[in-house]
Amino acid sequence: MSQALPAAHGVAEPHPEREPSPGYWRTRRVLVTGGSGFLGSHVVELLRGLGAAEVFVPRREEYDLTEHDAVRRVMEASRPDVVLHLAAEVGGIGANRAHPGSFFYRNIMMGVQLIEEARLRGVEKFVQVGTVCAYPKYTPVPFREEDFWIGYPEETNAPYGIAKKALHVQLTAYRQEYGLNGIYLLPTNLYGPRDNFDPESSHVIPALIRRVVEARRSGADELVIWGTGQASREFLYVDDCARALLLAAEHYDEPDPVNLGMGREIRIAEVAALIAEVAGYEGRFVYDATKPDGQPRRCLDTSKALALFGFRARMGVRDGLQRTIDWYLANGPEV
């Protein structure tokens, strides 16, 4: 079984990989929005391990970042040198179809107000995490940053993608007018321990892991999966992404978006087969082609991340799935 489709671009010239520097973070106060969430919790762990001067993690029950007053209060409380804006309203295809309005509103309101307060307070660095969903539906593969604006995103997640895309426009405009040093990063689909396994809002890997584990435990002979299984995605292990964000914060100071990924794609059917193999499920998959696949293919050209700030992904998909499944079996719901 082939585990990955080859990336359709040439091999970039080699560049040295880097590690985040304790010397940089020891002198900086960091606001991590979404710091108690999936990606954010891994970023916070890494920052604390590097000895960051202070890491401030706002909680939604105390700071609703869609409200201007809450954004002002969180900036006053944290007094950050660096803002890592990771908070987002996210979900898989089903959640995007059910909540396009709230996904658009919450994502754009959080980002717009945080960027404005950051420039008013003279924040040293603003790191905005975008989304691969912002790329046009039929972007040539591999996705290159230069193609970010050539068309409209895939319809099922366009409101979310466009809300995040607008924040790139804002950062570029604020750099031009006010000199705010804001950068914009485009991670591909993330997965790993502490992911969201809620069946109503999870992305493809945690959703499949939960359903495969439940099918194995219940002895189900078959499992129905949305779509054809032929759409491809690129996946990035969460610890790799956390490292990439901190490297970019340290070393990247330009307005252009930068992709974060592995540079390899894998079909959904192959992901499902790998999960079944690792989780010990021996039933068969039935694909429901009446349900949407979403974007047909996703694979990023990741050469700029290596060239500009020394990031290269390290975790392979099978090993990453093993760690994620092990975490879920130890921490997920019993069936």
Secondary structure, DSSP 4 states (H G I P E B T S, - for coil): ----BPPSSPPPPP-------HHHHTT-EEEEETTTSHHHHHHHHHHHHTT-SEEE---TTT--TTSHHHHHHHHHHH--SEEEE-------HHHHHH-HHHHHHHHHHHHHHHHHHHHHTT-SEEEEE--GGGSBTTPPSSB-GGGTTSSPBPGGGHHHHHHHHHHHHHHHHHHHHH---EEEEEE-EEE-TT----TTT--HHHHHHHHHHHHHHHT-SEEEEES-S--EE-EEEHHHHHHHHHHHHHH---SS-EEES-S-BEEHHHHHHHHHHHHT--SEEEEETTS---SS---B--HHHHHHH-------HHHHHHHHHHHHHHHS---
